[in-house]
Amino acid sequence: MRRQNDNFPAPPELPSFTVEPTPTAEGDVTADEAARERHVGTGLVRHDAAQLEERIDADAAKVVRRLERAGFQAYLVGGCVRDLLLDGKPKDFDIATSARPEDVRQVFRNSRVIGRRFRLVHVLFGGGKVIEVATFRRSPVTEVPDEEGVEPVESDLLIRSDNVFGLAHEDAIRRDFTINALFYDVDRRQILDWCGGMDDIKRRTIHTIGDPLVRFREDPVRILRAIKFAARLDLGIQADVYDAMVSCRDTLARAAKPRIFEEILRLLRGGAAHRSMWLLWETGGMAILLPELAAFIDDDEATAGGGARFWAKMRAIDARTKAEGRALDDIVLWSALLHEPIDEACAGARDRLESMVEFLEPMIERIAMPRRIADGVRRIVAVQPRLAAGKTGRLARNDVLGAALEVLELDWMARGKDLAPLERMRAELPPPLPPSARPIARGGTWRRRGGAPRRG
């Protein structure tokens, strides 16, 4: 189960609804029910959950029922089912179906097929609303050595292709965690469970489908997803899963870099940055992905309590996220994350800006940090000393000033400082320039619209 820590409060109680298993074996149902049962012999257990109906998105239910009327199987799947069962609010409602993308496109004129590696269908509704529909998939066959008794090496387990269509139960068992492998049958108002996910929902526990060592080696990003779910949903982590996360942390270096960057952002965005980063640090994943930050936290005494301030800053990010009901800007999040490690690395440097570039360059390569993020972090951290001293004069027209003040606010919140001076700075700033008056870059030289190049 989850390792106990004072930072983690007791989990909330599950919502009070009854979820009873419904037998599906041919010997336990009538002949008529067996004839209508689609998944006999696949190990399926159905659970009645009619109480979820009123919380399901009406458009998502409409898409499911329309696919069913067209002769296809269709279910709500994954995170939306998990969140409903945990009494949360789903961010979106995804659908899995037996229909191929071209079939879905024929059923819904208000849809478009996306993706090259694996095609999905987006069914479009008013106001920019999108319902994502995917065809059932199955796990690709992993090639293993032919020699008897020879174990496959870790690189043999890494999934590089996941493009094979399959059946509903194959789609369920290919997923990462049992709590993400639950399907919802809209017509029968039942949960379809092939992997024991309902038991883990009741226990509020994260468990992989199959051997956790194998699953994390197949896709190391699952380590970050386990951290995200544990932190955001306040779930425990099964002991063997936690141990596998620690054992497989080195495989994070082999994962797709853009996916790593996006998953780290998700750890910061969801209102549980403190728990997420604490688990990333505790499991050793931070030392693989962000060794500069991990070293700063580890060296708490040398940084005069810098580690404690870092955790306080993560709590400040969570407080702001919950208060505003939305995530902070990505550049603000990364700047807050790296502010003090950059300051420590650049202390005493003759050229502070050049030192910042040298600090960020390995990180850009390691996790595919976009240049616009790295440049924004560098500029925001560079102006922090002047802002902390209340000197905003020449910075008033700086296009990162608003973000820089947000980073300063998070830093002051972590230090327990009075925010009144910062609010006065914000109140005294001039209004932002209109778009027509903002500088634009042409050929590497900054020019004002309709004017001559600015010197320097």
Number of C-alpha atoms within 10 A of each C-alpha: 16 16 11 10 7 6 9 12 9 10 11 12 10 13 12 8 12 11 17 14 16 16 13 21 16 14 9 11 14 11 11 8 12 16 11 10 13 12 16 14 9 13 13 19 21 23 20 19 20 17 16 18 16 8 11 18 14 10 16 22 19 12 21 23 19 16 20 18 11 12 11 16 20 28 27 24 25 22 19 24 25 24 17 17 23 18 17 13 14 17 9 13 20 21 23 23 24 22 21 17 20 13 15 27 18 10 15 16 10 11 19 15 16 12 8 7 9 15 16 21 24 22 21 17 12 6 6 6 12 18 18 19 29 22 26 22 24 20 18 14 11 12 9 12 11 9 7 6 7 9 11 13 11 14 11 15 18 19 17 12 11 14 13 14 18 14 15 24 21 16 20 27 21 17 21 22 25 26 29 24 26 28 26 26 23 22 13 11 16 23 30 27 24 21 24 17 24 25 13 18 19 15 13 23 22 26 25 24 21 15 12 22 19 17 24 26 27 21 19 25 21 21 26 23 18 23 25 26 20 21 23 17 19 19 23 23 21 18 15 15 22 22 14 20 26 17 14 22 23 17 21 22 16 14 19 15 19 13 13 22 17 13 17 21 16 20 23 25 20 22 26 26 28 22 24 26 23 18 20 26 19 13 20 19 24 21 18 17 22 17 15 19 21 20 14 21 21 14 14 15 12 11 16 10 12 19 21 15 21 26 19 20 24 26 20 21 31 22 17 16 19 14 11 10 11 12 19 19 12 17 21 23 23 18 25 25 21 19 22 20 21 24 16 12 16 18 11 10 11 9 9 17 15 12 18 22 15 13 17 20 13 14 16 17 11 17 20 16 19 12 12 10 15 20 14 20 27 24 18 24 21 18 18 20 11 12 18 16 9 13 14 18 11 7 14 18 16 12 15 17 20 17 20 24 21 19 25 25 22 23 24 19 19 19 14 11 11 11 13 9 13 17 12 11 15 15 10 11 15 9 9 13 11 7 9 10 12 13 17 14 11 10 7 7 11 15 17 15 14 9 9 9 14 10 7 5
